Amino acid sequence: MNNPMLALHLTPGRTGPIQGQRPADRNREVRSEGVSFKELLDQQQQLKFSHHAEQRLQQRGIRLQPEQLERIASAVDQAAAKGAKDSLVLFQDIAMIVSVPNRTVVTAMDGPSMKEHIFTQIDSAVVVS
């Protein structure tokens, strides 16, 4: 090996990070301030509403109870399991467009607003019973 740079890179016994940084301690427990893993998991499974969706719900007088939100969230879970990305979720007389990976309701409308409305840029539809 005549090239000194090449010889340095092939030297046996050299291990560890190249830039001299210590690898992260993989056994270290990661916790947020006072938040348990279950609480973090529950937060991830909740539905979020975009600002636009919140405005539409208010304008149209749509109020969702906690048990209704749980049923809708369950439907979003089912859509995610099937690989859905943007889904139309129909619940009673409410239609919602949901970004499934983000678990975010993008917009919502009531029955009268749905008449003669065409839903585009969705890849799935879920009917919540």
Residue frames relative to the residue before (quaternion, step in Angstrom):
aa qw qx qy qz dx dy dz
M 1.0000 0.0000 0.0000 0.0000 0.00 0.00 0.00
N 0.1662 -0.8189 0.5467 0.0530 3.49 -0.39 1.23
N 0.6517 0.5078 -0.3159 0.4665 3.59 1.15 -0.48
P 0.3573 -0.7684 0.4844 0.2175 3.64 -0.43 1.16
M 0.6161 0.5454 -0.3601 0.4396 3.64 1.05 -0.62
L 0.6578 0.5031 -0.3021 0.4722 3.56 0.96 -0.86
A 0.6392 0.5364 -0.3260 0.4443 3.56 0.98 -0.80
L 0.6461 0.5253 -0.3280 0.4461 3.61 1.00 -0.73
H 0.6827 0.4904 -0.2954 0.4541 3.57 0.98 -0.79
L 0.7302 0.4214 -0.2405 0.4810 3.60 1.09 -0.52
T 0.3808 0.7405 -0.4809 0.2744 3.58 1.25 0.13
P 0.3902 -0.7307 0.5026 0.2473 3.61 -0.70 1.01
G 0.7418 0.4223 -0.3034 0.4236 3.54 -1.21 0.51
R 0.5797 0.5678 -0.3964 0.4295 3.61 1.18 -0.16
T 0.0939 0.7899 -0.5973 0.1025 3.57 -0.63 1.14
G 0.6379 0.5437 -0.3920 0.3792 3.54 -1.29 0.22
P 0.7112 -0.4523 0.3172 0.4348 3.55 -1.30 0.09
I 0.5260 -0.6583 0.4453 0.3028 3.55 -1.00 0.83
Q 0.7465 0.4081 -0.2300 0.4726 3.61 0.93 -0.81
G 0.5834 -0.6351 0.3596 0.3564 3.59 1.17 0.28
Q 0.4908 0.6383 -0.4599 0.3744 3.62 1.16 0.26
R 0.4732 -0.6570 0.5051 0.2989 3.54 -1.12 0.69
P 0.4693 -0.6474 0.5008 0.3313 3.60 -0.95 0.71
A 0.5847 -0.5799 0.4307 0.3692 3.57 -1.14 0.61
D 0.4864 -0.6409 0.5075 0.3083 3.54 -1.09 0.73
R 0.2906 -0.8078 0.4919 0.1452 3.57 -0.31 1.25
N 0.6712 0.4949 -0.3103 0.4563 3.58 1.15 -0.39
R 0.4779 0.6778 -0.4360 0.3494 3.56 1.30 -0.10
E 0.3837 -0.7156 0.5362 0.2307 3.58 -0.94 0.90
V 0.2099 -0.7730 0.5891 0.1067 3.55 -0.83 1.02
R 0.1130 0.7833 -0.5990 0.1220 3.57 -0.67 1.15
S 0.3941 -0.6617 0.5799 0.2657 3.51 -1.13 0.67
E 0.6868 -0.4781 0.3477 0.4228 3.54 -1.26 0.34
G 0.8778 -0.0907 0.0316 0.4693 3.59 -0.52 1.19
V 0.5923 0.5563 -0.3752 0.4460 3.63 1.19 0.28
S 0.3293 -0.7577 0.5304 0.1901 3.55 -0.71 1.07
F 0.6674 -0.4881 0.3749 0.4192 3.56 -1.27 0.29
K 0.6343 0.5328 -0.3314 0.4516 3.59 0.98 -0.83
E 0.6508 0.5072 -0.3212 0.4649 3.59 0.95 -0.82
L 0.6407 0.5117 -0.3233 0.4724 3.58 1.00 -0.79
L 0.6495 0.5117 -0.3124 0.4677 3.57 0.98 -0.83
D 0.6427 0.5197 -0.3178 0.4647 3.59 0.98 -0.84
Q 0.6371 0.5251 -0.3287 0.4587 3.58 1.01 -0.79
Q 0.6510 0.5207 -0.3139 0.4545 3.59 1.02 -0.78
Q 0.7129 0.4673 -0.2619 0.4525 3.59 1.05 -0.70
Q 0.5465 0.6138 -0.4102 0.3955 3.59 1.21 -0.13
L 0.4717 -0.6402 0.5239 0.3054 3.52 -1.24 0.50
K 0.2056 -0.7340 0.6318 0.1406 3.52 -1.19 0.66
F 0.2440 -0.7494 0.5970 0.1497 3.54 -1.23 0.48
S 0.4234 -0.6828 0.5315 0.2683 3.54 -0.88 0.95
H 0.6644 -0.4846 0.3755 0.4275 3.56 -1.27 0.31
H 0.6336 0.5398 -0.3158 0.4554 3.57 0.99 -0.88
A 0.6683 0.4959 -0.3005 0.4659 3.60 0.90 -0.93
E 0.6367 0.5230 -0.3324 0.4589 3.60 0.97 -0.80
Q 0.6378 0.5194 -0.3227 0.4682 3.58 1.00 -0.81
R 0.6722 0.4973 -0.3024 0.4576 3.59 0.90 -0.92
L 0.6304 0.5255 -0.3377 0.4609 3.60 0.97 -0.76
Q 0.6645 0.4964 -0.2998 0.4713 3.57 0.95 -0.88
Q 0.6652 0.5208 -0.3032 0.4408 3.58 0.85 -1.00
R 0.7664 0.3763 -0.1833 0.4873 3.55 0.96 -0.87
G 0.4769 -0.7141 0.4099 0.3078 3.56 1.29 0.17
I 0.3891 0.7179 -0.4850 0.3131 3.58 1.11 0.62
R 0.0011 -0.7790 0.6264 -0.0280 3.55 -0.80 1.07
L 0.1523 -0.7940 0.5857 0.0572 3.55 -0.83 1.02
Q 0.3595 -0.7289 0.5509 0.1896 3.54 -0.92 1.01
P 0.6793 -0.5087 0.3328 0.4111 3.62 -1.16 0.47
E 0.6719 0.4834 -0.3166 0.4632 3.62 0.92 -0.82
Q 0.6144 0.5246 -0.3477 0.4759 3.60 1.11 -0.57
L 0.6425 0.5185 -0.3174 0.4665 3.58 0.99 -0.84
E 0.6263 0.5344 -0.3346 0.4585 3.59 1.05 -0.72
R 0.6569 0.4997 -0.3106 0.4714 3.59 0.98 -0.81
I 0.6468 0.5019 -0.3163 0.4794 3.57 1.01 -0.78
A 0.6401 0.5198 -0.3203 0.4664 3.59 0.98 -0.85
S 0.6271 0.5277 -0.3301 0.4683 3.59 1.04 -0.75
A 0.6402 0.5135 -0.3193 0.4739 3.58 1.03 -0.78
V 0.6307 0.5140 -0.3289 0.4794 3.59 1.05 -0.74
D 0.6060 0.5453 -0.3464 0.4642 3.60 1.06 -0.71
Q 0.6619 0.5021 -0.3003 0.4686 3.57 0.95 -0.90
A 0.6397 0.5131 -0.3227 0.4725 3.58 1.01 -0.79
A 0.6410 0.5216 -0.3202 0.4633 3.58 1.00 -0.81
A 0.6386 0.5384 -0.3216 0.4460 3.58 1.00 -0.82
K 0.6988 0.4360 -0.2570 0.5055 3.59 1.16 -0.57
G 0.5807 -0.6268 0.3564 0.3780 3.59 1.29 0.08
A 0.3533 0.7507 -0.4918 0.2640 3.59 1.21 0.33
K 0.2661 -0.7551 0.5807 0.1480 3.53 -1.18 0.66
D 0.7840 0.0245 0.0307 0.6195 3.58 0.78 -1.07
S 0.0161 -0.8505 0.5212 -0.0685 3.53 -0.39 1.25
L 0.3443 -0.6668 0.6189 0.2320 3.51 -1.24 0.65
V 0.0900 -0.7880 0.6087 0.0220 3.57 -0.66 1.13
L 0.1325 -0.7881 0.5999 0.0380 3.55 -0.70 1.17
F 0.0568 0.7853 -0.6081 0.1016 3.54 -0.68 1.18
Q 0.8057 -0.1144 0.0002 0.5811 3.58 -0.48 1.26
D 0.7539 -0.3182 0.2288 0.5274 3.63 -0.53 -1.07
I 0.5374 0.5969 -0.3964 0.4447 3.56 1.20 0.64
A 0.1226 -0.7604 0.6338 0.0714 3.55 -1.02 0.87
M 0.0366 -0.7949 0.6055 -0.0119 3.56 -0.92 0.95
I 0.2510 -0.7032 0.6384 0.1868 3.54 -1.10 0.72
V 0.0757 -0.8231 0.5622 -0.0251 3.56 -0.67 1.17
S 0.3135 -0.6794 0.6300 0.2082 3.53 -1.04 0.88
V 0.3303 -0.8075 0.4554 0.1778 3.55 -0.14 1.32
P 0.6830 0.4777 -0.3342 0.4401 3.68 0.74 -0.84
N 0.7218 0.4176 -0.2399 0.4970 3.59 1.09 -0.71
R 0.3033 -0.7711 0.4937 0.2639 3.57 1.35 -0.26
T 0.4867 0.6639 -0.4109 0.3919 3.55 1.06 0.85
V 0.3352 -0.6976 0.5976 0.2096 3.54 -0.92 0.98
V 0.2829 -0.7944 0.5218 0.1288 3.55 -0.61 1.20
T 0.7776 -0.1166 0.0819 0.6124 3.56 1.03 -0.80
A 0.1275 -0.7825 0.6065 0.0597 3.55 -1.27 0.43
M 0.0037 -0.7902 0.6128 0.0017 3.54 -1.16 0.64
D 0.4328 -0.6807 0.5314 0.2588 3.51 -1.26 0.52
G 0.7887 -0.3663 0.2328 0.4353 3.56 -1.35 0.11
P 0.7040 0.4572 -0.2959 0.4559 3.64 0.67 -0.98
S 0.6570 0.5115 -0.3140 0.4562 3.61 1.05 -0.68
M 0.6382 0.5513 -0.3224 0.4299 3.59 1.20 -0.50
K 0.5128 0.6708 -0.4283 0.3221 3.61 1.12 -0.50
E 0.8566 0.0032 -0.0704 0.5111 3.51 -0.93 1.08
H 0.4387 0.6647 -0.4747 0.3746 3.58 1.11 0.70
I 0.2249 -0.7588 0.5982 0.1254 3.56 -0.97 0.87
F 0.2414 -0.7642 0.5841 0.1286 3.56 -0.84 1.03
T 0.0379 -0.8012 0.5968 -0.0214 3.57 -0.70 1.11
Q 0.8162 0.2843 -0.2269 0.4489 3.50 -1.42 0.25
I 0.4984 0.5704 -0.4835 0.4388 3.54 0.92 1.02
D 0.2626 -0.7712 0.5534 0.1733 3.58 -1.16 0.47
S 0.7934 0.1340 -0.0907 0.5868 3.56 1.27 0.03
A 0.1742 -0.7432 0.6335 0.1262 3.52 -1.36 0.29
V 0.1001 -0.7821 0.6142 0.0316 3.56 -0.99 0.87
V 0.1798 -0.7564 0.6204 0.1027 3.55 -0.87 0.99
V 0.2057 -0.7825 0.5802 0.0932 3.56 -0.64 1.17
S 0.2045 -0.8005 0.5527 0.1089 3.58 -0.68 1.07
